[in-house]
Amino acid sequence: MSSIWLHGIPGCGKTVLSSTILENVYQYCDGDPGKVAVYFCFDFNDVEKQDSELMLRSLICQLSERCVHTPAGVDTFLSSCENSRQPSRDALLELMQQVIQGLPQSYIILDALDECTDSAELMNILETISAWQLENLHLLLTSRRERDIESSLECFIEKKNIIGLQSQVVDKDI
């Protein structure tokens, strides 16, 4: 798995940059059924976009929609939820892992991690995803540089892939 974390102060361009990266990744994946890009943006202004479980559901839906063949795990999962039982977080993670394993290359972009209302749960989810060590998975994460986020992400993102957008090096490029 490859991971990048872009962090910076509010208004420094994290969302604009992640949107631009997403457009480029979509173009890179376009026409190649073996490459899938998905996106989720946490948002203080939208209650639906502040929850880590909703993020998981959204990513699974997006990944599944882009699969050439629906992974067997999806059908099994859906039939187990027919009686309106809500799946557990662990069940959602297991399904997501199965879907990603069935794809040659998956790109996940998560914007504004700091706007998630259950940050500890989100960090647990990201640590679980990292523990899968899937070579076909690529993550781009953006957020403010908050202590809890930083300490969690430093556990599985290489130091060279942690980029501060307000640094002098980046300022010169801009």
C-alpha positions as CSV (number, residue, x, y, z in Angstrom):
1,M,0.0,0.0,0.0
2,S,1.2,3.5,-0.8
3,S,-0.1,6.4,1.3
4,I,0.3,10.2,1.2
5,W,-0.9,12.6,3.8
6,L,-1.2,16.3,2.9
7,H,-1.8,18.6,5.8
8,G,-2.1,22.3,6.3
9,I,-3.9,25.2,7.8
10,P,-7.5,26.1,6.8
11,G,-7.6,27.7,3.5
12,C,-4.2,26.6,2.3
13,G,-5.7,24.7,-0.7
14,K,-5.9,21.1,0.5
15,T,-9.4,20.5,-0.9
16,V,-8.5,22.2,-4.2
17,L,-5.4,20.1,-4.5
18,S,-7.1,16.9,-3.6
19,S,-9.8,17.7,-6.2
20,T,-7.2,18.3,-8.9
21,I,-5.4,15.1,-7.9
22,L,-8.7,13.2,-8.1
23,E,-9.4,14.6,-11.6
24,N,-5.9,13.4,-12.7
25,V,-6.4,10.0,-11.1
26,Y,-9.8,9.6,-12.8
27,Q,-8.2,10.4,-16.1
28,Y,-5.4,7.9,-15.4
29,C,-8.0,5.2,-14.6
30,D,-10.4,6.1,-17.4
31,G,-10.9,3.3,-19.8
32,D,-8.9,0.8,-17.8
33,P,-11.3,-1.5,-15.8
34,G,-8.3,-2.6,-13.7
35,K,-7.9,0.8,-12.1
36,V,-10.5,2.3,-9.8
37,A,-10.5,5.7,-8.1
38,V,-12.9,6.7,-5.3
39,Y,-13.3,9.8,-3.2
40,F,-14.9,10.9,0.1
41,C,-14.8,14.4,1.5
42,F,-15.7,15.0,5.2
43,D,-17.7,18.2,5.7
44,F,-18.6,20.1,8.8
45,N,-21.6,21.6,6.9
46,D,-23.2,18.2,6.1
47,V,-24.0,15.8,8.9
48,E,-24.1,13.0,6.3
49,K,-20.5,13.6,5.5
50,Q,-19.0,13.6,9.0
51,D,-19.3,10.0,10.0
52,S,-16.6,7.4,9.4
53,E,-19.1,4.5,8.9
54,L,-20.9,6.5,6.2
55,M,-17.5,7.0,4.6
56,L,-16.9,3.3,4.5
57,R,-20.3,2.7,3.0
58,S,-19.7,5.3,0.3
59,L,-16.3,3.9,-0.6
60,I,-17.7,0.4,-0.8
61,C,-20.5,1.5,-3.1
62,Q,-18.1,3.5,-5.3
63,L,-15.6,0.6,-5.5
64,S,-18.4,-2.0,-6.2
65,E,-19.9,0.2,-8.9
66,R,-16.6,0.4,-10.7
67,C,-15.9,-3.3,-10.6
68,V,-16.2,-5.1,-13.9
69,H,-17.5,-8.2,-12.1
70,T,-19.3,-7.8,-8.8
71,P,-17.2,-9.5,-6.1
72,A,-18.8,-12.6,-4.6
73,G,-18.5,-11.1,-1.1
74,V,-20.8,-8.2,-2.1
75,D,-23.7,-10.5,-3.0
76,T,-23.2,-12.6,0.2
77,F,-23.0,-9.4,2.3
78,L,-26.2,-7.9,0.8
79,S,-28.2,-11.1,1.4
80,S,-27.0,-11.1,5.0
81,C,-28.4,-7.6,5.4
82,E,-31.8,-8.3,3.9
83,N,-33.7,-8.1,7.2
84,S,-32.7,-4.5,7.6
85,R,-29.9,-5.4,10.0
86,Q,-27.2,-2.8,9.9
87,P,-23.8,-4.4,9.3
88,S,-21.0,-3.8,11.8
89,R,-18.0,-1.7,11.1
90,D,-15.9,-4.9,11.0
91,A,-18.2,-6.4,8.5
92,L,-18.0,-3.3,6.3
93,L,-14.2,-3.4,6.6
94,E,-14.1,-7.0,5.6
95,L,-16.3,-6.4,2.6
96,M,-14.1,-3.4,1.6
97,Q,-11.0,-5.5,1.8
98,Q,-12.6,-8.2,-0.4
99,V,-13.6,-5.7,-3.0
100,I,-10.2,-4.0,-3.1
101,Q,-8.4,-7.4,-3.3
102,G,-10.6,-8.1,-6.4
103,L,-9.3,-5.0,-8.2
104,P,-5.9,-4.7,-9.8
105,Q,-5.4,-1.1,-8.6
106,S,-7.5,1.0,-6.2
107,Y,-7.0,4.7,-5.5
108,I,-8.8,6.2,-2.4
109,I,-8.8,9.9,-1.8
110,L,-10.1,11.1,1.6
111,D,-10.3,14.8,2.1
112,A,-10.7,16.8,5.3
113,L,-10.2,14.0,7.8
114,D,-10.3,16.6,10.6
115,E,-13.9,17.3,9.8
116,C,-15.0,13.7,10.8
117,T,-16.9,13.8,14.1
118,D,-15.6,10.4,15.2
119,S,-11.9,10.9,14.6
120,A,-10.8,8.1,16.8
121,E,-13.0,5.6,14.9
122,L,-11.7,7.0,11.6
123,M,-8.1,6.5,12.7
124,N,-8.9,2.9,13.7
125,I,-10.4,2.3,10.3
126,L,-7.4,3.8,8.5
127,E,-5.0,1.7,10.7
128,T,-7.0,-1.4,9.9
129,I,-6.8,-0.7,6.1
130,S,-3.1,-0.1,6.4
131,A,-2.7,-3.4,8.2
132,W,-4.0,-5.2,5.2
133,Q,-0.8,-4.2,3.4
134,L,-2.5,-4.5,0.0
135,E,0.0,-3.6,-2.8
136,N,-2.8,-2.6,-5.1
137,L,-4.2,0.1,-2.7
138,H,-3.1,3.7,-2.9
139,L,-4.3,6.3,-0.3
140,L,-4.3,10.1,-0.4
141,L,-5.4,11.7,2.8
142,T,-5.8,15.5,3.6
143,S,-6.4,17.3,6.9
144,R,-5.3,19.9,9.2
145,R,-2.3,18.9,11.2
146,E,-4.0,17.8,14.4
147,R,-2.1,15.9,17.1
148,D,-4.4,12.8,17.2
149,I,-4.5,12.5,13.4
150,E,-0.7,13.0,13.1
151,S,0.1,10.4,15.7
152,S,-2.1,7.9,14.1
153,L,-1.0,8.5,10.5
154,E,2.7,8.5,11.4
155,C,2.3,4.8,12.4
156,F,1.7,3.7,8.8
157,I,2.7,6.6,6.5
158,E,6.3,7.0,5.7
159,K,7.8,10.3,6.8
160,K,8.7,11.2,3.2
161,N,5.0,10.9,2.3
162,I,3.8,13.3,4.9
163,I,3.7,16.7,3.3
164,G,2.9,20.1,4.9
165,L,1.3,22.5,2.4
166,Q,2.4,25.6,4.3
167,S,6.1,24.8,4.3
168,Q,8.6,27.0,2.6
169,V,9.4,24.3,0.1
170,V,5.8,24.1,-1.1
171,D,5.4,27.9,-1.0
172,K,8.3,28.2,-3.5
173,D,6.7,25.7,-5.9
174,I,3.3,27.5,-5.7
